[in-house]
Amino acid sequence: MSRCPSAALVVGAALLVLAGGAMPTHAQASQRGEVRGTVRSTLGERVSYAVVALEPGASRRFTDDSGAFALPGLAPGTYQLRARQVGYRPFDTTLVVAQDSTVTVTIGLEHLVVELQAIRVIARAISSDRCTAPGPPDPKLDPDFAAVFDQLRENAERYWLLADSYPAIYRLERRFGRPESYGRGVEWRRLDTLSLWTDARWHYAPGRVVTEERAPHGTETQVNLPGLPDFADSAFLANHCFAFAGIEKVDGRPYARLDFRAADAIQAPDVNGSALLDPESYLIRFLRVHLTEPGRVSPFLESLEGTVAFREVMPLLVLPDRISKLERDYDGGQIVRNFEEQRMVGFTFVRSPPTEHP
């Protein structure tokens, strides 16, 4: 079984750092507090698998299927409680936890309502195919677009938390092909399967999308196409511009399209692309990426692009369902197209998913 991720599916593991010092005694541990609560919508509906977090500290987890959560073992003090869910406006509040006490809260999340048609289709940051001011949209300048963009980032945060807290193995069926003669379709030449772990993650860095990796007979060039988790990565966000590109239909269904473009200052191959969100739930459905400056990777590479379609495996929690890649190469003065398709045929959580009540 391989733990090497596909280029389009990079999700890595978080690193937990424990501060040094003496272990708490039983008496000290018994004096620690706890926060328990329930997340509902402002209409009274339960909000399953919302993300709740306490700051300072690293307490972050999903609510269960009824919207309940528990954050135990807290030192006395003042905390910022945050609750997030795709399709809802974020919620923040301040709590004071006393020693040997339980704070009980009920959180009401408001459904996000944005008039997508009112958002400017062309954002100033990437007008004229340029990206001179990279970074997430400014909520003061474009509040509606910033709210929609936060939904994309929330999709990425949830994927990241799911991979770290509830890693899974997903199985892919993969095939490769080239166009048949006379344009009659695609001749699929090979079929295989592979298994990947969701907690494997390649970390984006500007100028490092293309790397040289060790191979049995020397080194080989590897192209790492960023995936959904990178939209929660500060390095990726700081080096790309983002814009709302309007409503796009795929197979007759409308989606809100958010475009991203690599910063002009990056003097190396990187990625541009689009993310397509369901305009009602704001759940990501498709991610498209294409490599910039492919000729700097190889003089024979004309273009490289990929598309990921996502499947909802639990309420508002997604995994890649289908991946397609198209590579165009020069061969004898002609452009040859090489296709690769991957299809998820199953997944298994390594440990139980967040379905039990705390």
Buried (B, 14 or more C-beta within 10 A) or exposed (E): EEEEBBBBBBBBBEEEEEEEEEEEEEEEEEBBBBBBBBBBBEEEEBBBBBBBBBEEBEBBBBBBBBBBBBBEEBBEEEBEBBBBBBBBBBBEEEBEBEEEBEBEBEBBBEEBEBEBEEBEEEBEBBEEEEBEEBBBBEEEEBEBBBBBBBBBBBBBBBBBBBBBBBBBBBBBBBBBBEBEEEEEEBEEEEEEEBBBBBBBBBBBEBEBBBEEEEEEEEEEEBBBBBBBBBBBBEEBBEBBBBBBBBBEEEEEEBBBBBBBBBBBEBEBBBBBBBBBBBBEBBBBBBBBBBBBBBEEBBEEBBBBBBBBBBBBBBBBBBBBBBBBBBBBBBEEEEEBBBBBBBBBEEBEBEEEBBBEEB
